[in-house]
Structure formats: structure tokens, C-alpha cells
Amino acid sequence: MAERKSARCDAVVLAAGAGRRFAGHGAGSSGGRKLLAPFEGRPLIAGALDAAFAAPARRVLLVTDGDADLAEAAAGHAARLGRPDDLDIVVAVDAAEGMGASLRTAIAALPPDSDGVFVFLGDMPCVPPGLARDLARALRPGVDAVAPCFAGRRGHPVLFGRACYPALRRLEGDVGAREVLAALGGRLALVDGPDDGVLFDVDRPEDLARDR
């Protein structure tokens, strides 16, 4: 089935995490500091933003914990891509609660007519740029969410259809959307990812030296 041209999708980049494992290795104390660390010659957050802007989405929402330096870096990156007006910075005031709070904030910030949302993680810099379009093509009647997989493991980003929004708004704690996806059963579609970029994330400083 062809990609649904009428779908009004948006993209979210979650960037409000505390980065505790990264900080525990002596690299600073905030998630913002981790996402500003250099990866392949530019801030780590740039990779996730590139993938989000490459998605068939109207706008990109960056969810932060209020880190002004991170917001400035993201805005500068959007400007370099020629998309300065397509980025919104959203602050999760209860970000310390965990990823559930960030997702709640993101869903609440979506336009009322949003049909779907791509959820990218700020510390995943190697998501294949064309993957989001493959996910969009798989979001069809009877499918409420689409995720990539590689080597038998489910990865990111995930495309959530509008039917998932109520459950995402109720999220609490630091479990993210795992329980939402698990409850979907056959209404979750999986798409083969082209490489392990759908799995790779930066948890520790040594991950920044990944050799691609």
C-alpha cells in the first residue's frame, strides 16, 4: 500500500533524559550535556534531528528539561538545514520523573489534528534517514503503531497512530512506551531496519567513539 498522503504526522525528539549512566562515567550531570557531546564531529543531538527532519512530518518537537544550551544548539542545527521555522522546543517540567513524563508532554503539545507521531530518541544518532518513510507506509487501517526491527530486536523510532495518544498521555515513570506497544498485539507492525542504527544509542562516553 502506498504511503497515506492525507496523514498529518508530526515528529518528536525526546531529549529531556537525565543521562545518569553517561554522567556516572565522569562526563557531566545532565542529559543536555550528553546530547551536546561530540559525535562524528558535531553534537550528538544532530543525528536524531537529521532523522526527524527527514521524516514525512509537518513539524519537529524537541522535548527538553529546559536546558537552554541544548535548545540553542538544536535551533542552530534546524537553521543550517533550512528548517528554522519547523522546530518547536517543548519543556517537560516534570522531566525528572522519566521518559513517561517526556512522552506525555510531547503528546499534549501535538496539534489537535495530528494523525500520527514519530518518536525519536535524542541519544540515537544513526537512525537511517529513509526509515521514517518506510514506517509511514506501514501505518494503515488495523495498525496503530509501527516500529523497526533489526537482528530480531525492536528498535527506534516508533510511529504512533492517533489511536495510541490516550495511552501515551497516561504514561508515568521511566518505562517509556513499552507497555503501550506490548498492549497493541497484532496492531503493532514491524518493519525491517536496514542496519543497527535503529538499535544503537549512546549510554556511555565510550559509545561516542563508535566506528561506522
N, C-alpha and C positions, 0 to 999 in steps of 0.2 A: 504494500500500500504506500502511496506517495505521502510525503510529509504534509500534514494538515496545514494548509496555508492560512486558514482562518484562526488558528490557535494563537492566543495572545499570551506569550510566555515572557517571563522575566528571569533574571539570573541573580543569585545571591552568592557572595563570597563571605564565608564565616571567618572572621579574623579577630575575635574577642577572647580567644583562649588564653589561659594563664601561662602556657609554655613551661609548666613546672619541671618536666623531665629535662628540657633544654637548659633551664635555669640551674637545675641541680648539678649540671656539669660546668658551672662557673661562667656561664655566658650571659648573665643578667637575670632580671627577676620578672620581666613581663612578656606576654605574648607578642606585644608590639615590637619589642626588641628582637625577638626571634625572627619575626617576619621582615625586619629591616636588615637582617644579617645577609652578607653577600652570598649569592648562589650563582655560579657561572657568570660572574661579573656584574651582577645587578641585584637589587633587593629580592629576597625570597618571594615576597608577595607578588612580584611582577609576573611570575609564571601562572599563578591562579587567575590573575586579572586578564592576562592574554587569553586564556582558555574561556573565561566568562564572556569577554567581548567578542570572541569568535562564535559564540553560541547564537542560535536564532532567537534572540531575546530583545525586547524593547529597551530595557534598562538594566544596569548592573547596580545592585545594592551591596555595599561593603559594610558588614556589621562589625563594629569595633567596641572596645571597652572605654572609648573616649580618648585614646592615645592620639594626640594632635600630630605628632611626627609621622605616625603611620598614615593618618588621613592626608597629610600634605604629600607624602610620597605617592600615595595612590592617585591623588588628583593630578600630580605631575605626570604620572605614567599614562593616565587617561588622556591628558593633553597631548603627549607625544604620539599616542595612537590616533589622534584626531577625533577623540570622542569625549571632550571635556564636559559636555552637557548631558552625557548619558550615564554618568556615575553619581549615585547618591550615597552619602555617608550616613549610616544609621548607628546610633549609640545604644547598646544594650546596657541599661542602667544596672541590671542585676546579673551582669556577665559572670561574676564570681560564683554564681550558682552552678554554672556549667553550660555545656552545649545546648541543653534543652532550652535555657533562657535565651540564648542567641537565636535559635530557630523560632521560638515564639515571637521574638522581636521582629525577625525577618518577615514572617508571615503577616504580622499585624501591619507592616509597612508596605505591603504589596498594594497595587491599585485594585479597586473593587472589581474590575473586570478581568483580573488575571485568571487565565485558564490553566497555567502551569508554571512551575518554578524550578530552574536548575539550581541545585545546591552544590557549590564548590567549597573545598576546604582551603584556607589560606596557606597551609603548610604543605600543599601538594603541587609542586611546581612543574611537573612533567606530564600533565594530562594532555593527550593528543588533541590538537586543535580541531580536528574534524569530528571528534567523538560526539559532541553535543547534538549535531545534526542527525547522527545515527539514532541517538536516544529519542529525538523528536519524532522520527519516522515510526518508532515502535509504540508511541503513545496513541493508542487507537481505542475505539469502543471496547469495553471489557477489560481495559488495562488502566490501572490507577497510578502506577509508578513504573519507571524504567531505570535499571542500573546496569553498569558494565561489569563484566567479569573477565578474569584472566587467570589461567592455570587453576581453574576450579574455585577461585576466590572472588567474592563480590567486592567491587571497588567503588570509586567515585569519579565523577559527580553522579548524583541521583537526580532524575527528573520526576518531580511530584506533580500529579494532576490535581485539579481543584478539589476532587473528592477527598484528598488527604488533608486539606487545610484544617478542618476542625480538629483532627487528631494532633496535628503539629502545633496548633495553638494551645493544646493542653499539656504539652511536654513539660517535665520538671527534671531537675537534677542534671547529671552529666552523661546520660546514656544516649544522647542524640536521638536519632530516628530509628534505631534498630528495632524497637518494639513495634513501631508503626509499620515498618516493612515486613516484619515477621507475621503481622496480623493480616496482610494482604493475600497470602496464599497465591493462588493462580492469577490474581490481579496484578502481581509484580512480574514484569517482563525483564529478561536478562539479555543483554547484547554483548557479543564478544568484543573485548577491547583489543586493539592491535598490538599493545605491548604493556609492560608492567608499570607504565606511567599512571595507570588507573589504581595502582596499589601503593606506589612509593610516596612516603611522607617524610618530613624532616622532624624527628623527635629529639635528636642529639646533635651537638656541634659537628661530630664526625660525619653525619649524614650530608652535610653541606659539600663534602668532597666527592660526592657520587660521581663515578666515571661513566658517562653515557657513550 
